[in-house]
Amino acid sequence: MLGAKKRGQLLPLLKWLGITLALVALASPVLSKEYSNVKKHGRDIVLIIDTSESMKQQGFDAKNPSKNKFQATKEVAASFVSKRKNDRVGLITFADIAFVASPLTFETDFLEKIIGMQSLGIAGRRTAINDALVQSYGMLEKSNAKSKIVILLTDGIDNMSQITVDEVVSLVEKSKVKLYTIGVGSSRDFDGKYLQKLAKAGKGVAFSAQNAKMLSKIYEEIDRLEVSKIDDKKVVQHIYLFAYPLIFSILLLLLFIYFKNMRSA
């Protein structure tokens, strides 16, 4: 048992420490933790690339004039695909006919290889733009992505499609898919007015590229126009700590009362 002298020294300490902790408890100290819940909603993108005979024209790449338009286009398209982090990308190639070279996929390495495997004349020699568009919109029909995009690249004028102009324009207008068109080569090579009509119907933009450098910048511009949505939700967790000083305050004040009573006895 504590002596009377020690109890006398201890009583003020218990009293003021108990009061101090009670005041701390009344201040309601809080420990806050912040969590960031980032959700990125990618896009579904279908690339349409012209493989018709006219794409064999050389001189499109100033750095390597021996490259033809098709070789330069494949390099630019593969570079665009390599930068996709949250997007699914599919590929349709066309000439006389249009076919799915790759379904929508997140596997960019796989798709780059598929692009590299494409060759001139693989689908014939002429140009079926409308048929290629129908294929691409069909690919995106069951997509649940909030942002769906088609990028059509051609250097020709449609002369082979089974689908009429009116039919494809109607399809594009009614769809929620956004359409960008790119005419490559000189303005005489492709029907600029028709590509503009298609882009307008698809609520997109029509571009023209006279060389590989311009084409690369066009793909970069489309990427900037169609930024992936980032949903950054911050969650703050509050942990209230008033209970700890309050419990110790009560214990100390009870000890103070106990020892004070013993001193009075």
C-alpha positions in Angstrom: 0.0 0.0 0.0 1.2 3.5 -0.7 2.3 5.7 2.2 0.4 8.8 3.1 3.2 11.0 1.7 3.3 9.2 -1.6 -0.5 9.3 -1.9 -0.3 13.1 -1.3 2.2 13.4 -4.2 0.2 11.1 -6.5 -3.2 12.7 -6.0 -2.6 16.0 -8.0 -0.9 14.0 -10.7 -3.9 11.6 -11.0 -6.3 14.5 -10.9 -4.8 16.7 -13.6 -3.8 13.8 -15.8 -7.4 12.6 -15.6 -8.8 16.1 -16.4 -6.3 16.5 -19.3 -7.3 13.2 -20.9 -11.0 14.1 -20.4 -10.4 17.3 -22.3 -8.6 15.4 -25.1 -11.6 13.0 -25.3 -14.0 16.0 -25.6 -11.8 17.4 -28.5 -12.7 14.1 -30.3 -9.4 13.3 -32.0 -9.9 11.7 -35.5 -7.5 9.6 -37.6 -8.3 10.0 -41.3 -7.2 7.7 -44.1 -7.8 8.6 -47.8 -8.2 6.0 -50.5 -8.3 6.7 -54.2 -10.6 4.5 -56.2 -9.6 5.0 -59.9 -11.6 3.4 -62.6 -10.7 3.8 -66.2 -13.3 3.2 -68.8 -11.6 2.3 -72.1 -12.9 2.6 -75.6 -13.7 0.1 -78.3 -11.9 1.1 -81.5 -12.1 -0.5 -84.9 -9.4 0.3 -87.4 -10.3 -0.1 -91.1 -7.3 -0.2 -93.5 -7.4 -0.2 -97.2 -5.3 -3.0 -98.8 -6.3 -2.2 -102.4 -3.8 -2.1 -105.3 -3.5 1.8 -105.2 -1.9 1.6 -101.7 1.3 0.3 -103.4 2.2 3.8 -104.5 5.7 4.8 -103.2 7.0 8.1 -101.8 4.5 8.5 -99.0 7.2 8.4 -96.3 9.8 11.1 -96.8 12.3 9.3 -94.6 12.2 6.2 -96.8 10.8 7.0 -100.3 10.9 3.3 -101.3 8.1 2.5 -98.8 4.7 2.4 -100.3 1.6 3.9 -98.7 0.5 0.5 -97.3 3.8 -0.2 -95.5 3.9 3.3 -94.0 0.2 3.0 -92.9 0.9 -0.3 -91.2 3.7 1.2 -89.2 1.6 4.2 -88.1 -1.4 1.9 -87.2 0.8 -0.4 -85.2 2.3 2.5 -83.3 -1.2 3.7 -82.5 -2.2 0.3 -81.2 0.9 0.0 -79.1 -0.2 3.1 -77.1 -3.6 1.7 -76.2 -3.6 0.9 -72.4 -7.3 0.5 -71.6 -8.9 0.2 -75.1 -10.0 -2.8 -77.0 -9.0 -2.6 -80.7 -10.2 -4.5 -83.7 -9.0 -4.6 -87.3 -10.8 -4.8 -90.6 -9.0 -4.8 -93.9 -10.7 -4.4 -97.3 -10.3 -4.1 -101.0 -12.8 -6.1 -103.2 -14.2 -7.5 -100.0 -14.0 -6.5 -96.3 -13.1 -9.0 -93.6 -12.3 -9.1 -89.9 -8.5 -9.4 -89.5 -8.8 -9.3 -85.7 -11.8 -9.1 -83.3 -11.8 -6.5 -80.5 -8.9 -7.3 -78.2 -6.8 -5.8 -75.3 -3.8 -7.8 -76.6 -2.0 -5.0 -78.3 1.1 -7.2 -79.0 -1.1 -9.7 -80.8 -2.8 -7.0 -82.8 0.5 -5.4 -83.8 1.6 -8.8 -85.3 -1.7 -9.1 -87.1 -1.2 -5.7 -88.6 2.3 -6.6 -89.7 0.9 -9.8 -91.4 -1.5 -7.8 -93.7 -0.4 -7.5 -97.3 -1.5 -5.7 -100.4 -4.0 -7.6 -102.5 -5.0 -9.9 -99.6 -8.7 -8.9 -100.2 -8.4 -8.1 -103.9 -7.5 -5.0 -105.9 -10.4 -2.6 -105.9 -12.2 -0.6 -103.1 -15.3 -1.5 -101.0 -15.4 1.2 -98.4 -19.1 0.9 -97.6 -18.9 -2.9 -97.1 -16.0 -2.3 -94.7 -18.0 0.2 -92.7 -20.9 -2.2 -92.3 -18.4 -4.9 -91.1 -17.0 -2.5 -88.5 -20.4 -1.3 -87.2 -21.4 -4.9 -86.9 -18.4 -5.7 -84.8 -19.3 -2.9 -82.4 -23.0 -3.6 -82.3 -22.8 -5.8 -79.2 -20.1 -3.7 -77.5 -21.0 -2.4 -74.0 -18.2 0.3 -74.1 -19.4 3.8 -73.5 -17.1 5.1 -76.2 -17.1 3.3 -79.6 -15.0 4.5 -82.5 -14.3 3.6 -86.1 -11.3 5.0 -87.9 -11.5 4.5 -91.7 -8.3 4.8 -93.8 -8.5 4.7 -97.5 -6.7 6.1 -100.6 -9.5 5.2 -103.1 -13.0 5.7 -104.2 -15.6 3.1 -103.6 -16.1 1.0 -106.7 -16.9 -2.4 -105.4 -19.3 -2.3 -102.4 -22.6 -4.3 -102.3 -23.9 -1.7 -99.9 -25.2 1.6 -101.3 -24.2 5.0 -100.2 -27.6 5.9 -98.8 -27.7 2.6 -96.8 -24.3 3.1 -95.2 -24.9 6.8 -94.4 -28.2 5.9 -92.8 -26.4 3.2 -90.7 -23.7 5.6 -89.6 -26.2 8.3 -88.7 -28.4 6.1 -86.5 -25.5 4.5 -84.6 -23.8 5.9 -81.5 -20.5 4.9 -82.9 -18.2 7.8 -83.8 -16.6 7.7 -87.2 -13.3 9.3 -88.2 -12.2 9.1 -91.8 -8.7 9.5 -93.2 -7.9 10.0 -96.9 -4.3 9.2 -97.7 -2.3 10.5 -100.7 -3.1 13.4 -103.0 -6.6 14.8 -103.1 -7.1 13.2 -106.5 -6.7 9.7 -105.0 -9.8 9.6 -102.8 -13.3 11.1 -102.7 -12.8 13.8 -100.0 -16.4 15.0 -100.1 -17.7 11.5 -99.5 -15.3 10.9 -96.6 -16.5 14.2 -95.1 -20.1 13.1 -95.6 -19.4 9.9 -93.7 -17.6 11.6 -90.9 -20.4 14.2 -90.5 -22.9 11.4 -90.3 -20.8 9.6 -87.7 -20.3 12.8 -85.6 -16.6 12.6 -86.2 -14.0 14.4 -88.3 -12.6 13.9 -91.8 -8.8 14.1 -92.2 -6.4 13.9 -95.2 -2.8 12.9 -95.0 -0.3 13.6 -97.9 2.5 11.8 -96.1 3.4 9.4 -93.3 4.2 12.2 -90.9 0.8 13.8 -91.3 -0.8 10.4 -90.9 0.9 9.9 -87.6 -0.2 13.3 -86.3 -3.8 12.5 -87.4 -3.9 9.4 -85.3 -2.5 11.4 -82.4 -5.2 14.0 -82.9 -7.9 11.4 -82.8 -6.4 10.0 -79.6 -6.6 13.4 -78.0 -10.2 14.0 -79.2 -11.3 10.7 -77.7 -9.8 10.7 -74.2 -10.6 7.7 -72.0 -12.9 8.6 -69.1 -11.2 8.4 -65.7 -13.4 8.1 -62.7 -11.3 9.1 -59.7 -13.3 8.7 -56.6 -11.6 9.5 -53.3 -12.9 7.7 -50.2 -12.0 9.1 -46.7 -12.2 6.8 -43.7 -12.5 8.4 -40.3 -11.4 6.6 -37.1 -12.6 8.3 -34.0 -10.1 8.0 -31.1 -12.0 9.8 -28.3 -12.7 6.5 -26.5 -9.1 5.8 -25.6 -8.4 9.0 -23.7 -11.8 8.9 -22.2 -11.3 5.4 -20.7 -7.9 6.3 -19.2 -9.4 9.6 -17.9 -12.1 7.7 -16.1 -9.6 5.2 -14.6 -7.3 7.9 -13.4 -10.1 9.9 -11.8 -11.4 6.8 -10.1 -7.9 6.2 -8.7 -7.8 9.8 -7.6 -11.2 9.4 -5.8 -10.0 6.1 -4.3 -6.7 7.4 -2.9 -8.4 10.6 -1.7 -10.9 8.6 0.3 -8.2 6.5 1.8 -6.3 9.7 2.8 -9.5 11.1 4.5 -10.1 7.8 6.3 
